[in-house]
Amino acid sequence: MSAEFDCRGWTVVRGAVSRERLVELEAALDAIYAASPQVAAGLVWEMPGLSRLSAVIASHTHDPAIAGYAAEALGAARVQLLQDTALVKAARIGGEVAWHQDHTYTGYLEPARAVSVRLALTDDVAGCLEVIDGSHNWGLIGDVRALTETHVADALGSEAARWTERVVRIELEPGDLSIHHCLTMHHSGPNQSERARKTLITRMFDSDCRLLPDRVPPGALSYFPVDELGHLSEHAFPVLA
């Protein structure tokens, strides 16, 4: 896995989560989704920190087997939890997500050795993730916008047309995982199918990463405790594998 990930900036693990487990996770997500304010048509519902609201989802977020895939992809001795979130694209009206790199929003960590691990709770075909193969080797495009943005900005614009031949659709079935590097350029289209598209995302980072305090907005540093070497605290950002 590590060699493919190093080359392409992404990988897929088929059938990583059982059908029985998916039923539990989807039910937990549905309960939170039903009780939450809904977004307008053409937008994506996102709930960060979902594991704080559900013991079932927390057990997935902290699953060492899932984290092990992330550690293997990165070639890391240990990985820590950065954030977990859920995305729901409503049937027929679920919106798209623009081309971007996750490091634009998590660039307070260096080196750029973090991944997003996406679990498909439903068929992930309509409006699926698309990546530009090998784009993690480009470095960061644009500036770091850590903790300052309310939406994902389009990082490519008209330049996206240059890379059409290298775009790969990552179509997942329920229980499949995709893992992409924080510098991999990716986006997803709208969901025009008859069923909502539901995804759990766990973002993890190599424990060797250090915090760059000057990239954290004023007033937010208290949320990022570090040890004497500048590594994020294992108490606030637990080791998963």
N, C-alpha and C positions, 0 to 999 in steps of 0.2 A: 504493500500500500504506500509506503513512504516514498519509494522511487517514482511511482506514478504521480503522487501528490506534488513532489518536488518539480516534476516536469510540467504538469498541467495546471496546478493550483487548485485542484478539486478532486474529489473521488466520491464513489457511491458504495454503500454497504447495503446489500439486498437482504430483506427479511430479518432485520436486526431486532425487531420487536414483535412479539407474538400477537396473534389476533385477539386473544383473551385480554392481553394487556392493553391493546388499542381501544377496546370497548370501554375499559375503565378510564383511560385517559381522555377519550372523546367525551364521555359523560361528564367528567369533571370540568372540562373546558366549556361544554355546552351550558352547564349551570352558571358559570361565571359570565359567559357571554350573554345569556338571557337576562341577567340582572344588571347589565351594564348599559350605559347610554349608547345608542347605535349611531354609526357614522352615516353621512350622506351617501347617496348612490354615487358610485365611481370612486369611492375611497376605500382604504383598507383599515379594518379594525385591528388595533394592536394593543396588547396589554403587557407591559413590562412587569417583571417581578411576580409572575403568576404563581410561582412556587410558594410565595408567602401566603397565598390564599387557599391553597389546596395541598393537603398531605399527599394525595395521589400523584399530583404533578411534581411535587417536591421530590418524591422518591425516584421519578424519572430524571429530574434535573441533576440529582446527586448520584445517579447510578454509575458505579465504577466501571461497568462493562462499556457503557456508552462513552465515558471519558477515556477509556482505554483506546478506543478508535481514534479519538482526537490526538492523544499522546503519540500513538503510532504514526499518524499522518505527519505530525510536526517533528517526529524524532526527538521528542522531549522526555526527559526523565520523569517529570511531574507536570501536571496541568492544574490550574486553579479556575474556579468559576468566576467569570466576569459579570454575566447577566443572563437571565433567562427571560423569554418573552413568548407570546403567542400571536399568530396572525390568522385572521379569518377574512377571506374574500367571499362576500355574499354571492349566492347564485345569481347569475345573469347580470349583476350590477357591480360585482367586486372589481376594484380599480387596479391599476398597474402601479409598479414601483420603478422609478427611473434608474438609469445606469448609475452605479456608484461603487465605491470601495468602502468597506466597513471601517478601514483605518482612518478615513476622513473624520469619523465620529468617535473613534477609540484611539486616536493618535497620541494620547497621553502616555501610552506604553511604548517602550523601545527596548530591544529591537521589535520590529513588526512581526511578532510570532504569536498570532492569535487565529482562532478559527471559529466559524459558525457551524454548528451541527444541527441540521434540520431534520425533524422527524415528520414524515407525512402521515397524518391521521386519516386522510381521505385520498382518493385518487388525485395525484398531483400532475395533471396533464394540461387542463385548461388554465392558462395563465401561469404556467410552470416557470421555475427559475431557468434563466439562460445566462451562460457565462461566456467570456471571451477566453478561449484556451490560451494558457501561458501568460495571461496579463498580469499575474502576480509578480512577474519579473520587470514590469514597467517602473516600479517604485510608486510613490504616492503622486497622484495627479491632483494638482491644486493644493489648497491649504488645509490644515487640520481645523475642524469646526467642532471640537469636542464640547458636548454639553451646552451648546448654544442654539441648536436648530430644532424646529418643531416639525420639519418634514425633510424627506430625502430629496436633495437637489440633483438635477441631471448633470453628471460630470462629463459627458461626452458631446451632447447636442448633435449637431450635424456630422461630427467626426465619427459617430457610430457606424455610418455607412461604409467607412473604410475597412471595418473589421468583420463584415458580414460572413466571409468564408471561414472565419475562426469562431463563430458563435456556435455554442453547443447547447441544445435543449436538454435539461436534466429532468426527465419524466420519471416520477416515482409512483410506486404503488403503496398502499397502506402498510406501514411497518418498515419501509425503506428509509435509510438515512442518506443525506448528502452532507459532505463536509467541504467547505471552501475556505481558502486563505483570506485573511483580512485585507489583502491587497488585490485579490481577484476581482476584476470588473464584472458586475452582474446586474441583472434587472429581472423583472417578471411582468408579463402582460396581464390584461384584464381577464377575469373569470366570466366567460359567457356561457358556461355550462348550466345545467339544471340543478347542480348541487354545490353547496358551499365548499370552499377549499380551506382546510384547516391544517395548520402547521405549528408544531412546537419547536422553538429554537433555543439552543443552549450555546452561549458564547464562552469560550475558554481560552486561556493563554498559558504560554510556557512560563513556569515559575521563575525562570531566569530573567524575565522581563523586569525592567525598572520603571518607576513612575517618573515622568518629567513634570515637575510641579508647575513650571511656567506655561504649560499647555492646559492647565486646569483653571477654569474661570474663578475669579475671586469669590470667596465664600463657599466654594465647593470642596476645598482641600480636606475638610474634616471628614468627608465621606471616603477618603482614600488614605487610611493609615498605613504607614510603611515601617519596615524594620531599619536597622542602622545602615544597611546597604542599599536602601531605596526600593526593596522589593515590597509589593503589596502584602499586607498582613494576612496570614492564613486564617485568622479569626474572622475577619470581615469578608475575605475572598477565599473560601475553603478549598483545600486540595481535594481534587476529585479522583485522581489516579496518579 
